[in-house]
C-alpha cells in the first residue's frame, strides 16, 4: 500500500485523521418523568440548574481535540441544553478551539418515536416501579410525600433511574419480552448503526488530512442501548461478545457517555475502538454490516 509520508504525494483528505465520538446522555432534568403526558414521545423537560453545572464540569474534563468540536442532538430541547453547557466547560481551558455553531438534529439519536404501544407499555412498567420505590422511600424517611412532582430533581432522578433500569434491560436483554415483541430492540440498533457507521471511516475519509475533531452526540439511553447490546461489540480484554446490558454494568446513567474513536493513519488504514466505562471494545464489522442491512 502506498504511504503518504512524502508531502508531495500526501492526499488532501483521509490521512492522519482522528475522530473522537462522544455518545452522550443528557444531563439531569427538572422533571424525572420519562415520557410526555400523552405518552407519544419523550418528556420535554429541560435540564435543571444542577444539570447545567454538571454538564459544564464534565465538558471541562475533556481535553479538546486540535480542531475543536461539533454537536448533534435529538429533538428534545435538553439535548441541546446539555451540549451548550458541556461546550461552556469544553472551551474553558483557554485554548480557543472552535466549536461549530450549527448543531444538527439526527434521527438516529431518537428511539421508538411514534410507537404508541411501546411507549405506553414501557411507561406503565416504569410507573409501577417508580411508585413502589417512592412508597418505600417514604417509609424509610428519604422522601417527604407521595407526590413525585414535588420532589427535588435529585430525588426524582434517584427514583426515575432505579425504576427505568429493569425496564430497559427487559427490552434489550430478553428476546421474548413483552417490550421486545412490540418493538424489537434490533430495529433501534439498526437505526443507530447507520449513524454510528457514518461517524467513523466514512466521515474520516472526507476530512482534510491531519484533522483531529470531537463529535458530541447528545441523546437518550433508549437510543443507544440496543446497539450496545446487539452483539456488535467485543471486549478487548477477554474477547467476550456483548449481547446484554448487564455485561457492561447496565445502561447509561444521567450525563453518562461512551466513546468511539476512529484513526486513519498515514497509509490510509482505519481502525475503530469503543470505550465504555474505561474498558475498550472492538467493533465486529460483520455484525455491524448485518445491522446496516436491516430495513426499518
C-alpha positions as CSV (number, residue, x, y, z in Angstrom):
1,X,0.0,0.0,0.0
2,X,1.3,3.5,-0.9
3,X,2.3,5.6,2.1
4,X,1.8,9.3,2.4
5,X,5.0,10.4,4.3
6,X,6.1,12.5,1.4
7,X,4.1,15.7,1.5
8,X,4.1,15.9,-2.3
9,X,2.0,12.8,-2.6
10,X,0.0,13.0,0.6
11,X,-3.7,13.3,-0.2
12,X,-5.8,16.3,0.8
13,X,-8.3,14.1,2.6
14,X,-8.5,11.0,4.7
15,X,-4.9,10.5,6.1
16,X,-3.7,11.0,9.7
17,X,-7.3,11.7,10.8
18,X,-8.7,11.2,14.2
19,X,-12.4,11.5,15.2
20,X,-13.5,11.1,18.8
21,X,-17.2,10.5,19.1
22,X,-18.9,11.1,22.5
23,X,-22.3,9.3,22.7
24,X,-23.6,11.4,25.5
25,X,-26.8,11.1,27.6
26,X,-28.4,14.4,28.5
27,X,-27.9,16.0,32.0
28,X,-30.3,16.0,34.9
29,X,-33.8,17.0,34.1
30,X,-36.1,19.4,36.0
31,X,-38.7,16.6,35.9
32,X,-37.9,12.9,36.3
33,X,-40.7,11.8,34.1
34,X,-39.6,9.6,31.1
35,X,-42.4,10.4,28.6
36,X,-44.7,13.3,27.9
37,X,-48.2,13.4,29.3
38,X,-49.7,12.0,26.0
39,X,-47.1,9.1,26.0
40,X,-46.4,9.9,22.4
41,X,-42.7,10.8,22.9
42,X,-40.1,11.5,25.4
43,X,-40.5,14.1,28.2
44,X,-39.9,17.7,27.0
45,X,-38.4,18.7,30.4
46,X,-35.4,21.0,30.3
47,X,-32.3,20.3,32.3
48,X,-32.1,21.5,35.9
49,X,-29.8,24.2,37.3
50,X,-27.7,21.3,38.8
51,X,-27.8,19.6,35.4
52,X,-26.3,22.7,33.7
53,X,-23.5,22.8,36.2
54,X,-22.7,19.1,36.0
55,X,-22.6,19.3,32.2
56,X,-20.2,22.3,32.4
57,X,-18.0,20.4,34.8
58,X,-17.9,17.3,32.5
59,X,-17.1,19.4,29.5
60,X,-14.1,21.0,31.4
61,X,-12.7,17.5,32.0
62,X,-12.4,16.7,28.2
63,X,-9.2,17.9,26.6
64,X,-10.3,19.5,23.3
65,X,-9.0,18.0,20.1
66,X,-6.8,20.1,17.8
67,X,-9.7,21.2,15.6
68,X,-12.5,21.5,18.1
69,X,-16.0,20.1,18.3
70,X,-19.3,19.8,16.6
71,X,-22.7,18.8,18.1
72,X,-25.6,16.5,17.2
73,X,-28.8,16.3,19.1
74,X,-32.2,14.6,19.3
75,X,-35.5,16.6,19.1
76,X,-35.5,17.0,22.8
77,X,-34.5,20.6,24.0
78,X,-32.5,19.1,26.9
79,X,-30.0,17.6,24.5
80,X,-29.2,21.0,23.1
81,X,-29.1,22.5,26.6
82,X,-26.7,19.7,27.6
83,X,-24.4,20.2,24.6
84,X,-24.3,24.0,25.2
85,X,-23.4,23.6,28.8
86,X,-20.8,21.0,28.0
87,X,-19.2,23.3,25.4
88,X,-19.0,26.1,28.0
89,X,-16.8,23.8,30.1
90,X,-15.0,22.4,27.0
91,X,-13.8,25.8,26.0
92,X,-12.9,26.9,29.5
93,X,-9.2,25.9,29.2
94,X,-8.4,28.9,27.1
95,X,-7.2,27.0,24.1
96,X,-9.7,28.8,21.8
97,X,-10.6,25.7,19.9
98,X,-13.5,26.2,17.6
99,X,-17.0,24.8,18.3
100,X,-19.3,24.6,15.3
101,X,-22.3,26.8,16.0
102,X,-24.7,24.9,13.8
103,X,-25.9,21.9,15.9
104,X,-27.7,19.3,13.8
105,X,-30.6,17.0,14.6
106,X,-30.0,13.3,13.9
107,X,-32.9,10.8,13.8
108,X,-30.5,8.0,15.0
109,X,-30.4,9.8,18.4
110,X,-34.2,9.2,18.9
111,X,-35.8,5.9,19.9
112,X,-39.3,4.4,19.3
113,X,-40.9,7.7,18.3
114,X,-44.5,7.3,17.2
115,X,-44.7,3.7,18.5
116,X,-47.6,4.4,20.9
117,X,-48.0,0.8,22.1
118,X,-44.3,0.5,23.0
119,X,-44.2,3.9,24.7
120,X,-47.3,3.2,26.8
121,X,-46.1,-0.3,27.8
122,X,-42.6,1.0,28.7
123,X,-44.1,3.9,30.7
124,X,-46.6,1.6,32.5
125,X,-43.7,-0.7,33.7
126,X,-41.6,2.3,34.7
127,X,-44.5,3.9,36.5
128,X,-45.2,0.8,38.6
129,X,-41.5,0.6,39.6
130,X,-41.5,4.3,40.3
131,X,-44.5,4.2,42.7
132,X,-43.0,1.2,44.5
133,X,-39.7,2.9,45.0
134,X,-41.4,6.2,46.1
135,X,-43.6,4.4,48.6
136,X,-40.6,2.6,50.1
137,X,-38.7,5.8,50.2
138,X,-41.5,7.5,52.2
139,X,-41.4,4.6,54.7
140,X,-37.7,4.9,55.0
141,X,-37.9,8.6,55.5
142,X,-36.0,9.6,52.4
143,X,-38.9,11.4,50.7
144,X,-41.4,13.8,52.3
145,X,-44.6,12.7,50.4
146,X,-46.2,10.6,47.6
147,X,-46.3,13.4,45.0
148,X,-43.4,12.7,42.7
149,X,-43.6,16.1,41.0
150,X,-42.9,17.9,44.3
151,X,-39.6,16.1,45.0
152,X,-36.3,17.8,44.2
153,X,-34.6,17.0,40.8
154,X,-32.0,14.9,42.7
155,X,-34.8,12.8,44.4
156,X,-36.7,12.4,41.2
157,X,-33.5,11.3,39.4
158,X,-32.8,8.8,42.1
159,X,-36.2,7.2,41.7
160,X,-36.5,7.5,38.0
161,X,-33.2,5.9,37.2
162,X,-33.7,3.0,39.5
163,X,-37.2,2.5,38.1
164,X,-36.1,2.5,34.5
165,X,-33.2,0.2,34.7
166,X,-35.1,-3.1,34.9
167,X,-37.4,-1.9,32.1
168,X,-34.7,-1.1,29.6
169,X,-32.9,-4.4,30.5
170,X,-36.1,-6.3,29.9
171,X,-36.3,-4.7,26.4
172,X,-32.7,-5.2,25.4
173,X,-31.7,-8.3,27.2
174,X,-34.8,-10.6,27.0
175,X,-35.6,-11.5,23.4
176,X,-39.1,-12.7,24.0
177,X,-40.1,-10.0,26.5
178,X,-43.3,-8.0,26.0
179,X,-41.4,-4.9,25.1
180,X,-39.1,-6.7,22.6
181,X,-42.1,-8.2,20.9
182,X,-43.8,-4.8,20.4
183,X,-40.6,-3.0,19.2
184,X,-37.6,-5.4,18.6
185,X,-34.5,-3.6,20.0
186,X,-32.6,-4.8,16.9
187,X,-34.6,-2.3,14.9
188,X,-33.5,0.5,17.1
189,X,-29.9,-0.9,17.0
190,X,-30.1,-0.9,13.2
191,X,-31.3,2.7,13.1
192,X,-28.4,3.8,15.4
193,X,-25.9,1.7,13.5
194,X,-26.4,3.9,10.4
195,X,-25.4,6.9,12.4
196,X,-22.5,5.1,14.1
197,X,-21.1,3.8,10.8
198,X,-21.3,7.3,9.2
199,X,-19.3,8.8,12.1
200,X,-16.3,6.7,11.6
201,X,-14.5,5.6,8.4
202,X,-17.0,7.3,6.1
203,X,-16.6,10.7,7.7
204,X,-12.9,10.4,8.4
205,X,-12.3,9.7,4.8
206,X,-13.9,13.1,3.9
207,X,-11.9,15.2,6.4
208,X,-8.8,17.1,5.5
209,X,-5.5,15.3,6.1
210,X,-4.3,15.9,9.7
211,X,-7.8,16.6,11.1
212,X,-8.5,15.9,14.8
213,X,-12.0,16.6,15.8
214,X,-14.5,15.8,18.6
215,X,-18.2,15.0,17.7
216,X,-20.7,15.1,20.6
217,X,-24.0,13.2,20.0
218,X,-26.3,14.1,22.9
219,X,-29.1,11.6,23.1
220,X,-31.2,9.3,25.4
221,X,-30.4,5.9,26.8
222,X,-33.1,4.2,24.8
223,X,-31.4,5.3,21.6
224,X,-28.0,3.8,22.1
225,X,-28.5,0.8,24.5
226,X,-30.0,-1.6,21.9
227,X,-26.9,-1.1,19.8
228,X,-24.5,-1.7,22.8
229,X,-26.3,-5.0,23.5
230,X,-26.6,-6.1,19.8
231,X,-23.5,-8.3,19.7
232,X,-21.5,-5.8,17.6
233,X,-19.0,-5.1,20.4
234,X,-16.3,-7.5,21.6
235,X,-14.5,-6.7,24.9
236,X,-10.8,-6.3,24.1
237,X,-9.5,-7.8,27.3
238,X,-11.3,-11.2,27.2
239,X,-13.0,-11.5,23.8
240,X,-16.4,-11.5,25.3
241,X,-19.2,-10.5,22.9
242,X,-21.7,-8.1,24.4
243,X,-25.3,-9.2,24.0
244,X,-26.8,-7.9,27.2
245,X,-26.5,-4.6,29.1
246,X,-25.6,-6.4,32.3
247,X,-22.2,-7.3,30.7
248,X,-21.3,-3.6,30.6
249,X,-22.7,-2.7,34.0
250,X,-26.1,-1.6,32.8
251,X,-27.5,1.3,30.9
252,X,-26.0,4.8,30.8
253,X,-26.9,6.9,33.8
254,X,-27.7,10.7,33.6
255,X,-24.9,12.5,31.9
256,X,-23.1,9.2,31.2
257,X,-21.4,8.6,27.9
258,X,-19.4,6.1,25.9
259,X,-16.8,6.9,23.3
260,X,-15.8,5.6,19.9
261,X,-12.7,6.7,18.1
262,X,-11.6,6.2,14.5
263,X,-8.0,6.8,13.4
264,X,-6.8,6.8,9.8
265,X,-3.0,6.5,9.6
266,X,-0.6,7.9,7.1
267,X,-1.2,4.9,4.9
268,X,-5.0,5.4,4.8
269,X,-5.7,2.4,7.1
270,X,-8.6,2.9,9.5
271,X,-9.1,1.4,13.0
272,X,-12.1,1.9,15.3
273,X,-12.2,1.3,19.0
274,X,-15.0,1.8,21.6
275,X,-14.6,2.7,25.2
276,X,-17.3,2.1,27.8
277,X,-16.6,2.8,31.5
278,X,-12.9,2.7,30.9
279,X,-13.0,-0.7,29.1
280,X,-12.0,-1.0,25.4
281,X,-14.1,-2.9,22.9
282,X,-13.6,-3.8,19.2
283,X,-16.2,-3.5,16.6
284,X,-17.2,-6.7,14.8
285,X,-17.5,-5.4,11.2
286,X,-19.5,-8.4,10.1
287,X,-22.1,-7.9,12.8
288,X,-22.2,-4.2,12.0
289,X,-22.9,-4.9,8.4
290,X,-25.8,-7.2,9.5
291,X,-27.3,-4.3,11.4
292,X,-26.8,-2.0,8.5
293,X,-28.7,-4.4,6.2
294,X,-31.8,-4.3,8.3
295,X,-34.7,-2.3,6.8
296,X,-36.6,-0.2,9.3
